[in-house]
Amino acid sequence: MSLAAEYRLDVRDLSYRAGGTQILSGINLSLRSGELVALLGPSGSGKSTLLTSLIGFRRAEGRVELCGQDLYAGFEALKTRIGFVPQDDVVPESLTVEKALHYAARLRLPPDMPEPLRRATVESVLAQVELKDRAGVRVKRLSGGQRKRVSLATELLSSPPLLFLDEPTSGLDPDLEDKAMSLFRRLTNEGRLTVVTTHVLASLSAVDIALIMAKGRLVFIGAPEEAPGFFEVPDFPSIYRLLASGSVEPWAKKMVASSAYRALVLDRLKSAPPPLPALGQRVA
């Protein structure tokens, strides 16, 4: 069973300027349920700014639409459909994993939810993030990767159909990075739209769409394995070196002219979005 009915997040001419610096310039996107999207690019490229602008935490110029509805104008009504895991963990470190999640459940789940159902939800989320065996351990005694999964678990309590994670694999060793991306793939397969900012390049095989940013511009969209060929270099590290060394304008223009941009952005934006599902609506 899929987690939720179909969602689409459309972005039209998104720009952001702060302190006299243009951080985002003319971003257009259209992302759907069931897609795992990796937001990539050198440090300072605008990834985190774009991510927080996509979910309404930062108000940029332009328009962000969730199933055709203005996300910024209707943020209070739409925000419950969005899960966000920031770079810094915000889970109380003195509590055990299980107690931290029960505390979060009381804040995030409906106040009239029966206690047995609330406990069952916590148990289910612990299983989803593979932390059942660490339920009785205090958060401060967990590894960095485990703490990040606790942060993710708090967002999963309300089963958000859109999930955004900012550098969730930062500081993890290669094996844990791979396991984290596999977890994001499983969560996406349940029917979510999942967007992850990351510097990890070795685990992109799990990703459906790679978005590459440079100097505030979107310079690539498409399957991750197609990126080196697009930039005419042998591998991803070479892409980063290329973008850091010169103008990104030619690559932005090449991307806009590409078949991938037409199929994944222009054609989608021209089509009618699905209706906004009722809260909690599920499809088989």
C-alpha positions as CSV (number, residue, x, y, z in Angstrom):
1,M,0.0,0.0,0.0
2,S,1.2,3.5,-0.9
3,L,1.6,6.0,1.9
4,A,-0.5,8.8,0.4
5,A,-2.3,10.1,-2.6
6,E,-0.3,11.8,-5.3
7,Y,1.4,15.1,-4.5
8,R,3.3,17.5,-6.8
9,L,5.6,20.3,-5.7
10,D,6.0,23.0,-8.4
11,V,8.6,25.8,-8.3
12,R,8.3,28.8,-10.7
13,D,11.1,31.3,-11.1
14,L,12.3,31.1,-7.5
15,S,15.0,33.6,-6.5
16,Y,16.4,34.8,-3.2
17,R,18.7,37.7,-2.4
18,A,20.2,38.6,1.0
19,G,22.7,41.2,2.0
20,G,23.2,42.3,-1.6
21,T,24.1,38.8,-2.7
22,Q,22.0,36.8,-5.1
23,I,21.7,33.3,-3.5
24,L,19.1,31.8,-5.8
25,S,18.4,32.8,-9.4
26,G,15.4,31.7,-11.4
27,I,14.9,28.1,-10.2
28,N,12.1,26.1,-11.9
29,L,11.2,22.6,-10.7
30,S,8.4,20.1,-10.6
31,L,8.7,17.1,-8.2
32,R,6.3,14.2,-7.6
33,S,5.4,11.6,-5.0
34,G,7.6,8.5,-5.3
35,E,10.7,10.4,-6.3
36,L,13.9,10.4,-4.3
37,V,15.7,13.7,-5.2
38,A,19.3,14.5,-4.4
39,L,20.2,18.2,-4.2
40,L,23.9,18.4,-4.9
41,G,26.5,21.1,-5.4
42,P,29.7,22.7,-4.0
43,S,29.5,24.4,-0.6
44,G,27.9,27.8,-1.0
45,S,25.9,26.8,-4.1
46,G,22.5,27.6,-2.5
47,K,21.4,24.0,-1.7
48,S,20.2,24.7,1.9
49,T,18.6,28.0,0.9
50,L,16.7,26.3,-1.9
51,L,15.6,23.4,0.4
52,T,14.2,25.7,3.0
53,S,12.6,27.9,0.3
54,L,10.8,24.8,-1.1
55,I,9.1,24.0,2.2
56,G,8.1,27.6,3.2
57,F,10.6,28.0,6.0
58,R,12.3,30.8,4.0
59,R,10.2,33.0,1.8
60,A,11.8,33.5,-1.6
61,E,10.6,35.5,-4.6
62,G,8.6,33.5,-7.1
63,R,6.1,30.8,-6.4
64,V,6.0,27.4,-4.8
65,E,2.9,25.3,-5.3
66,L,1.8,22.2,-3.5
67,C,-0.8,20.5,-5.8
68,G,-1.5,23.9,-7.4
69,Q,-1.9,25.7,-4.1
70,D,0.4,28.6,-3.1
71,L,2.6,27.2,-0.3
72,Y,3.6,30.5,1.1
73,A,0.1,32.0,1.2
74,G,-1.4,28.8,2.6
75,F,1.6,27.7,4.7
76,E,-0.3,27.3,8.0
77,A,-2.8,24.9,6.4
78,L,-0.2,23.0,4.3
79,K,2.8,22.7,6.7
80,T,1.5,19.5,8.3
81,R,2.1,17.6,5.1
82,I,5.8,18.4,5.2
83,G,8.5,16.7,7.3
84,F,11.9,18.5,7.7
85,V,15.0,17.1,9.2
86,P,17.6,19.9,9.7
87,Q,21.4,19.5,9.8
88,D,21.5,19.8,13.6
89,D,19.7,17.3,15.7
90,V,17.0,18.8,18.0
91,V,16.1,15.6,20.0
92,P,16.4,15.9,23.8
93,E,19.7,14.1,24.6
94,S,18.9,13.2,28.2
95,L,15.8,11.1,27.2
96,T,15.9,7.5,25.9
97,V,15.0,7.1,22.3
98,E,11.6,5.7,23.1
99,K,10.7,8.4,25.6
100,A,11.9,11.1,23.2
101,L,9.5,9.7,20.5
102,H,6.6,9.4,23.0
103,Y,7.2,13.0,23.9
104,A,7.3,14.1,20.3
105,A,4.2,12.0,19.6
106,R,2.2,13.9,22.2
107,L,3.1,17.1,20.5
108,R,2.7,16.0,16.8
109,L,-0.2,13.6,16.8
110,P,-3.9,14.5,17.4
111,P,-4.6,15.1,21.1
112,D,-7.6,12.8,21.0
113,M,-5.6,9.9,19.6
114,P,-6.1,6.8,21.9
115,E,-2.9,6.1,23.9
116,P,-2.6,2.5,22.5
117,L,-2.6,3.9,18.9
118,R,-0.1,6.5,19.9
119,R,2.2,3.8,21.3
120,A,1.7,1.6,18.3
121,T,2.7,4.6,16.0
122,V,5.9,5.1,18.0
123,E,6.7,1.3,17.7
124,S,6.1,1.4,14.0
125,V,8.4,4.4,13.5
126,L,11.1,2.8,15.6
127,A,10.9,-0.2,13.2
128,Q,11.0,2.0,10.1
129,V,14.3,3.6,11.1
130,E,15.7,0.4,12.5
131,L,16.1,1.6,16.1
132,K,13.9,-0.9,18.1
133,D,17.0,-2.4,19.6
134,R,18.1,1.1,20.8
135,A,14.8,2.2,22.2
136,G,16.0,2.1,25.9
137,V,19.2,3.9,25.2
138,R,19.6,7.6,26.0
139,V,20.0,9.8,22.9
140,K,23.3,11.2,24.0
141,R,24.8,7.7,24.0
142,L,23.9,7.1,20.4
143,S,26.2,7.3,17.4
144,G,25.9,10.3,15.1
145,G,24.0,8.2,12.5
146,Q,21.6,6.8,15.1
147,R,20.8,10.3,16.4
148,K,20.0,11.4,12.9
149,R,17.6,8.5,12.6
150,V,15.9,9.6,15.8
151,S,15.4,13.1,14.3
152,L,14.0,11.4,11.2
153,A,11.7,9.3,13.4
154,T,10.2,12.3,15.0
155,E,9.2,13.6,11.6
156,L,7.8,10.2,10.5
157,L,5.4,10.1,13.4
158,S,2.8,12.1,11.4
159,S,3.5,10.2,8.2
160,P,4.3,13.3,6.1
161,P,3.9,12.8,2.3
162,L,6.7,15.2,1.6
163,L,10.1,14.7,3.4
164,F,13.1,17.0,3.2
165,L,16.5,16.3,4.8
166,D,19.4,18.8,5.0
167,E,22.8,17.0,4.9
168,P,21.5,13.9,6.7
169,T,24.6,11.9,5.9
170,S,27.1,14.5,7.0
171,G,29.9,12.9,9.1
172,L,28.9,9.3,8.5
173,D,31.3,6.7,7.3
174,P,30.7,5.3,3.8
175,D,28.9,2.2,5.0
176,L,26.5,4.3,7.1
177,E,26.0,6.7,4.2
178,D,25.0,3.8,2.0
179,K,22.6,2.5,4.6
180,A,21.1,6.0,5.1
181,M,20.4,6.4,1.4
182,S,18.8,2.9,1.3
183,L,16.5,4.0,4.2
184,F,15.5,7.1,2.2
185,R,14.8,4.9,-0.8
186,R,12.5,2.7,1.2
187,L,10.7,5.7,2.7
188,T,10.2,7.1,-0.8
189,N,8.9,3.8,-2.1
190,E,6.0,4.1,0.4
191,G,4.7,7.0,-1.7
192,R,6.6,10.0,-0.4
193,L,8.5,12.8,-2.2
194,T,11.9,12.8,-0.6
195,V,14.5,15.6,-1.1
196,V,17.9,15.2,0.4
197,T,20.8,17.7,0.3
198,T,24.1,15.9,0.4
199,H,27.8,15.9,-0.5
200,V,27.8,12.1,-0.7
201,L,28.5,11.0,-4.2
202,A,29.0,7.3,-3.7
203,S,25.4,6.3,-2.9
204,L,23.5,8.1,-5.7
205,S,22.4,4.8,-7.4
206,A,19.3,4.9,-5.1
207,V,18.3,8.4,-6.4
208,D,15.8,9.0,-9.1
209,I,16.6,12.7,-9.9
210,A,19.8,14.6,-9.2
211,L,19.7,18.4,-9.0
212,I,23.0,20.1,-9.2
213,M,23.4,23.7,-8.0
214,A,26.3,26.1,-8.5
215,K,26.4,29.8,-7.6
216,G,22.7,29.9,-7.0
217,R,21.8,28.5,-10.4
218,L,20.4,25.1,-11.3
219,V,22.9,23.6,-13.8
220,F,21.7,20.0,-14.1
221,I,18.6,17.9,-13.7
222,G,18.4,14.2,-14.6
223,A,19.4,10.8,-13.6
224,P,22.6,10.9,-11.5
225,E,24.5,8.6,-13.9
226,E,24.0,11.1,-16.7
227,A,25.6,14.0,-14.9
228,P,29.3,13.3,-15.8
229,G,28.4,13.0,-19.5
230,F,26.4,16.2,-19.4
231,F,29.5,18.1,-18.1
232,E,31.9,16.1,-20.3
233,V,34.0,14.9,-17.3
234,P,34.7,11.4,-16.0
235,D,33.1,11.6,-12.5
236,F,31.2,13.6,-9.9
237,P,34.3,15.1,-8.2
238,S,35.4,16.4,-11.6
239,I,32.0,18.2,-11.9
240,Y,32.5,20.0,-8.6
241,R,36.0,21.1,-9.7
242,L,34.6,22.3,-13.1
243,L,31.8,24.3,-11.5
244,A,34.2,25.9,-9.0
245,S,36.7,27.0,-11.6
246,G,34.6,29.0,-14.0
247,S,31.3,30.5,-15.1
248,V,28.2,28.4,-14.6
249,E,26.1,30.3,-17.1
250,P,26.9,28.0,-20.0
251,W,25.9,24.9,-18.1
252,A,22.6,26.6,-16.9
253,K,21.8,27.4,-20.6
254,K,22.7,23.8,-21.7
255,M,20.5,22.4,-19.0
256,V,17.5,24.5,-20.0
257,A,17.9,23.3,-23.6
258,S,18.2,19.6,-22.5
259,S,15.5,16.9,-23.1
260,A,15.6,16.1,-19.3
261,Y,14.7,19.6,-18.4
262,R,11.9,19.6,-20.9
263,A,10.5,16.3,-19.6
264,L,11.1,16.8,-15.9
265,V,10.3,20.5,-15.6
266,L,8.7,22.3,-18.5
267,D,6.2,19.5,-19.5
268,R,5.2,18.9,-15.9
269,L,4.7,22.6,-15.2
270,K,2.4,22.9,-18.2
271,S,0.2,20.0,-17.0
272,A,-2.5,20.3,-14.5
273,P,-1.4,19.4,-10.9
274,P,-3.3,16.7,-9.0
275,P,-5.9,17.9,-6.6
276,L,-4.7,18.4,-3.0
277,P,-5.5,15.2,-1.1
278,A,-7.4,15.4,2.1
279,L,-5.2,15.0,5.2
280,G,-4.6,11.4,5.8
281,Q,-5.9,10.3,2.4
282,R,-4.3,7.0,1.3
283,V,-4.4,5.1,-1.9
284,A,-4.0,1.4,-2.5
